[in-house]
Amino acid sequence: GGGRSSKVALEAAGVDMAPLYRNLHVHRSLDAIEDLRAHIRDSRRAQAAIDLAAPKDVTVGHDNISGQLRQFLARNLGFMVLEDTIRACSQGLIPRSQTDAEWGLHAVQVSDTIAKYSNLATTSPPLVQLRSLVSLFCAALETRGFNARQVRDALEGSRGRYLDILEQEGRQEAAAAVRNDDLRPHVLRTPEEIRRLKANFPGLERHVFQSTNQNKSNTVSDDESSSPTPVLTAPATMAFSKSVVRLLQISKDFAFDYANFVGPSAPEATGDVTFALDNFLRNVVAEELMRPLREARDAGQEWAIEQALQLSVNAVVLSAQSGEVLRMGADLCSSGSASTDGRVLNRASAATFDRARQDAEDALFSACSTKATKSMDRGDAEFDWAPAPSKAVSAPSEYMLHKEGPASFLRTTFPRLHVLDEPVREAMH
């Protein structure tokens, strides 16, 4: 504000500016106003060297940043506010260019300190706190007319590190979700569970295996418009297992956290967030989804048909839902989806889970082939394939009707293939 309003504010805060006015009067009378200007500049710089020294022991906790940084920024902000107030009350003695030059000297130290703190962070909460704190610091300086671009640039330098940490944390959560999944169809037992599913993950209710108001399975397909949305009644058995819901929630949390860090109103926020989210789905979610299968394959272990089938379904469902997740990420940014090529939003649903689906389907083919071969081999070794003499020639052999025989295998396995898309079902048959 102006000199008078600054004076009133300082008097209200108990700050006495009378010595400044006396010195102005005396030095003008002695025609030594330049000496006073130099004296004020040098004394303020000497005070800044003591009061505004950067923290020596830079530490960052697991969940928060050090209180030393808060104090350091508070001292710098208070010093520059007072510097600007002295300028406003100096009756032209101190030009704006001098206070800007003083801030330029401090901005270098502030930026270096922020960079040190961001480089030491190993979890996301301290970086989120750092961004909030520095954003407030810069906004307060800018209201006084100071240019905080250098400090904001130092904060932007932490974006890449924040993204890396966010991906690491997301990977840990995704790995835990997959590890704790028994690979059995997820059951929604209450109407409230169904309501939450519909509210949190629009379109996911399409992928139902069987509900109490249904007598047959629904097909899971990438083309969601090809299947009517079922009316779910509890209990509803979904085609996917419980890790799918958790993986989708982890992806949404990632998008929300990163969008807030970038700044939803930033010009490039939509493209930046959707690009990062697409990479997260591809490099974290899809990889962790398939990790148990790949580890078993590397160890030379065969997967059971039920596990391979459920994993195939999970990959199909996540592929179908990934486009919705990307649209949600774009909607978080106020810059709007107009700045994002529509092909970016469709790329995940078209390709992100291609490799995961292929690996799961290969495991399913292998498991079914192994089961079929073992069934035939066992029939040759333990059973007589020919019908008993007492039976009609057209009657099935004893092994065909055995609980572990081919007929039982077909009855229990092939109906479940209906949850896969048509090309896979045809290939399995």
MOQUI-V145259 format. One record per backbone hydrogen bond with DSSP energy under -1.0 kcal/mol. NH is the residue of the N-H (numbers start at 1). CO is the residue of the C=O. E is the energy in kcal/mol with one decimal. If there is no record, write none. Layout:
# MOQUI-V145259
NH_CO_E / NH_CO_E
This chain:
# MOQUI-V145259
6_2_-2.2 / 7_3_-2.1 / 8_4_-2.5 / 9_5_-2.3 / 10_6_-2.4 / 11_7_-2.5 / 12_8_-2.2 / 13_9_-1.4 / 14_11_-1.2 / 15_10_-3.2 / 21_17_-1.6 / 22_18_-2.5 / 23_19_-2.3 / 24_20_-2.2 / 25_21_-2.2 / 26_22_-2.6 / 27_23_-2.7 / 28_24_-1.9 / 29_25_-2.0 / 30_26_-1.8 / 31_28_-1.0 / 32_27_-3.3 / 36_32_-1.4 / 37_33_-2.1 / 38_34_-2.3 / 39_35_-2.2 / 40_36_-2.7 / 41_37_-2.1 / 42_38_-2.7 / 43_39_-2.6 / 44_40_-2.2 / 45_41_-2.0 / 46_42_-2.1 / 47_43_-2.0 / 48_44_-2.4 / 49_45_-2.0 / 51_47_-3.0 / 52_48_-2.5 / 58_56_-1.0 / 61_64_-1.8 / 71_67_-2.2 / 72_68_-2.4 / 73_69_-2.7 / 74_70_-2.4 / 75_71_-2.5 / 76_72_-2.0 / 77_73_-2.6 / 78_74_-2.7 / 79_75_-2.5 / 80_76_-2.2 / 81_77_-2.4 / 82_78_-2.2 / 83_79_-2.3 / 84_80_-2.4 / 85_81_-2.0 / 86_82_-2.8 / 87_83_-2.0 / 88_84_-2.3 / 89_85_-1.9 / 90_87_-1.0 / 93_90_-1.6 / 99_95_-1.3 / 100_96_-2.4 / 101_97_-1.8 / 102_98_-2.0 / 103_99_-2.3 / 104_100_-2.1 / 105_101_-1.4 / 106_102_-1.6 / 107_103_-2.8 / 108_104_-1.0 / 110_106_-2.6 / 111_107_-2.5 / 112_108_-2.1 / 113_109_-2.2 / 114_110_-2.2 / 115_111_-2.2 / 116_112_-1.9 / 117_113_-2.1 / 118_114_-2.4 / 119_115_-2.0 / 120_116_-1.0 / 128_124_-2.1 / 129_125_-2.5 / 130_126_-2.5 / 131_127_-2.4 / 132_128_-2.2 / 133_129_-2.7 / 134_130_-2.8 / 135_131_-2.4 / 136_132_-2.0 / 137_133_-2.2 / 138_134_-2.9 / 139_135_-2.4 / 140_136_-2.3 / 141_137_-1.9 / 142_138_-2.6 / 143_139_-1.5 / 144_141_-1.1 / 145_142_-1.4 / 146_141_-2.0 / 152_148_-2.4 / 153_149_-2.5 / 154_150_-1.7 / 155_151_-1.9 / 156_152_-2.5 / 157_153_-1.5 / 158_155_-1.8 / 159_156_-1.9 / 162_158_-2.5 / 163_159_-2.6 / 164_160_-2.1 / 165_161_-2.5 / 166_162_-2.8 / 167_163_-2.3 / 168_164_-2.2 / 169_165_-2.6 / 170_166_-2.3 / 171_167_-2.5 / 172_168_-2.0 / 173_169_-2.0 / 174_170_-2.7 / 175_171_-2.8 / 176_172_-1.9 / 177_173_-2.1 / 178_174_-2.3 / 179_175_-2.5 / 180_176_-1.9 / 181_178_-1.3 / 186_240_-3.3 / 188_236_-3.1 / 194_190_-1.6 / 195_191_-2.5 / 196_192_-2.4 / 197_193_-2.0 / 198_194_-2.2 / 199_195_-2.3 / 200_196_-2.8 / 201_197_-2.3 / 204_201_-2.2 / 206_203_-1.4 / 207_204_-1.4 / 208_206_-1.9 / 209_237_-2.2 / 210_237_-2.7 / 212_233_-1.3 / 214_211_-2.2 / 218_208_-1.0 / 224_222_-1.4 / 226_223_-1.6 / 227_224_-1.2 / 236_188_-2.4 / 237_210_-3.5 / 238_186_-3.4 / 239_207_-2.4 / 244_241_-1.4 / 246_242_-1.4 / 247_243_-2.8 / 248_244_-2.3 / 249_245_-2.0 / 250_246_-2.5 / 251_247_-1.9 / 252_248_-2.1 / 253_249_-2.6 / 254_250_-2.2 / 255_251_-2.1 / 256_252_-2.5 / 257_253_-2.7 / 258_254_-2.5 / 259_255_-2.5 / 260_256_-2.0 / 261_257_-1.7 / 262_258_-2.7 / 263_259_-2.3 / 266_263_-2.3 / 269_266_-1.8 / 272_268_-2.4 / 273_269_-2.9 / 274_270_-2.4 / 275_271_-2.1 / 276_272_-2.2 / 277_273_-2.6 / 278_274_-2.4 / 279_275_-2.0 / 280_276_-2.0 / 281_277_-2.6 / 282_278_-2.2 / 283_279_-3.5 / 284_280_-1.9 / 285_280_-2.0 / 286_281_-2.3 / 288_284_-2.7 / 289_285_-2.3 / 290_286_-1.4 / 294_290_-2.4 / 295_291_-2.7 / 296_292_-2.1 / 297_293_-2.5 / 298_294_-2.6 / 299_295_-1.5 / 300_297_-1.4 / 301_296_-3.2 / 308_304_-2.4 / 309_305_-2.9 / 310_306_-2.2 / 311_307_-2.4 / 312_308_-2.0 / 313_309_-2.1 / 314_310_-2.6 / 315_311_-2.2 / 316_312_-2.0 / 317_313_-2.7 / 318_314_-2.6 / 319_315_-2.0 / 320_316_-2.3 / 321_317_-2.2 / 322_318_-1.5 / 325_321_-1.9 / 326_322_-2.2 / 327_323_-2.1 / 328_324_-2.1 / 329_325_-2.1 / 330_326_-2.3 / 331_327_-2.3 / 333_330_-1.4 / 335_264_-1.1 / 336_333_-1.6 / 340_337_-1.5 / 344_341_-1.8 / 346_342_-1.4 / 347_343_-1.3 / 350_346_-1.5 / 351_347_-2.5 / 352_348_-1.4 / 354_351_-1.7 / 357_353_-2.9 / 358_354_-2.5 / 359_355_-2.6 / 360_356_-2.4 / 361_357_-2.8 / 362_358_-2.5 / 363_359_-2.1 / 364_360_-2.2 / 365_361_-2.9 / 366_362_-2.5 / 367_363_-2.5 / 368_364_-2.5 / 369_365_-2.6 / 370_366_-2.6 / 371_367_-2.4 / 372_368_-2.6 / 373_369_-2.5 / 374_370_-2.6 / 375_371_-2.3 / 376_372_-2.3 / 377_373_-2.8 / 378_374_-2.8 / 379_375_-2.1 / 380_376_-2.1 / 381_377_-2.0 / 382_378_-3.0 / 383_379_-1.5 / 391_388_-2.1 / 395_392_-1.7 / 402_399_-1.0 / 405_402_-2.0 / 409_405_-2.1 / 410_406_-2.6 / 411_407_-2.5 / 412_408_-2.2 / 413_409_-1.9 / 414_410_-1.4 / 417_414_-1.1 / 418_415_-1.3 / 419_416_-1.5 / 420_417_-1.9 / 425_421_-1.8 / 426_422_-2.7 / 427_423_-2.0 / 428_424_-2.4 / 429_425_-2.6
